């Protein structure tokens, strides 16, 4: 005969087990919340970095346009016989322009 004997826990032991289980669950929940917060923070940092890169690119584009225009104007002023538009025209127009120079 192999019977199992079940032993009932005392009220103090039951209360202790319940407290331990509650403590374990709270600890697990805190770990989950912290991991979620880390994930959200990572996403926010990535979004901020992406937005910063876009703003820098926009700023670079805006500041590059006047610089390029000023450089073209300076080139046209220094070398009036060599305009960049002459090279975009058809061959006959280019030849006619070169003859006039």
N, C-alpha and C positions, 0 to 999 in steps of 0.2 A: 504494500500500500504506500504510494508516494503522494501524499496530499500536501497541498501548499497551505501554509499558515499565513494569514494576512495579519499584519500588525497595524493597528490603527494609530495614527499620529496624535500626539497630544495637541490641545488647542494652541499652546505656545509654539509647538513645532510647525503647525499649519500656518499660523500667523507669520512665523519666520520665513517659511517657504514662499508665502504670498508676497512678503516684502522683498525678498530676493528676486522673485520673478518680476515684480513691478520695477525694481531698480534696473534689472537687466533690460527690460523693454524701454525704459526711459533712456538708458545709455545708447541703445541701438537707434532709437528715434533721433537723438542728438547727433549721432554719427551720420545718419541719413540727411538730416537738415544741413549739417555742415558741408557735406559733399555736394548737395544741391546748391548751396550758396557759392561754393568754389566754382561750380560749373557756370552759374549765372554770371559771376564776376569775370570769368574767362571770356564769356560771350560779350559782355559789356566792354572789356578791354579791347577785344578784337574789333568791335564796331567803332570804338573811339579811334583806334589806330587807322582803320580804313577811312573814316571820315576825315581824319587829319591828313592822310595821304592825298585824298581827293582835293581838299582845300589847298594843300601845297601845290598840287598839279595845276589847279585853276589859277592860283597866284602866279606860278611860273609862266603859264600860258599868257596871262594878262600882261605880265612885265616883259615877256619876250617880244610881243607884237610891236610895241613902240621902239624897242631897241633895234629890231630888224628893219623897221621903217626908217629909223634914223640912219642906220648903216647904209641902206639903199640910197637915201637922199645924199649922204656924204659921198658915196661912190659916184652918183650921178653928177654931183657938183665938181668932184675932182677929175672925173673922166667923162666929159659930156659927149664924146664921140662914141663911146661904147655903152649903149643902153641895153638893158636886159630885154626890152621888148623887141629889138631888132632880131633877136635869135628865135623868137617864137613866130615870126611871120613866115609866109611862104618864101620859097627860094627866089622868085622873081622880085618880090618886094624887098628882100634883103639885098639883092644885087642893085636895085634902083637906089636904095638908101646909101649903099656904099659908094655909088657913083657920085651922088650929091655931096659927099663929104670931101 
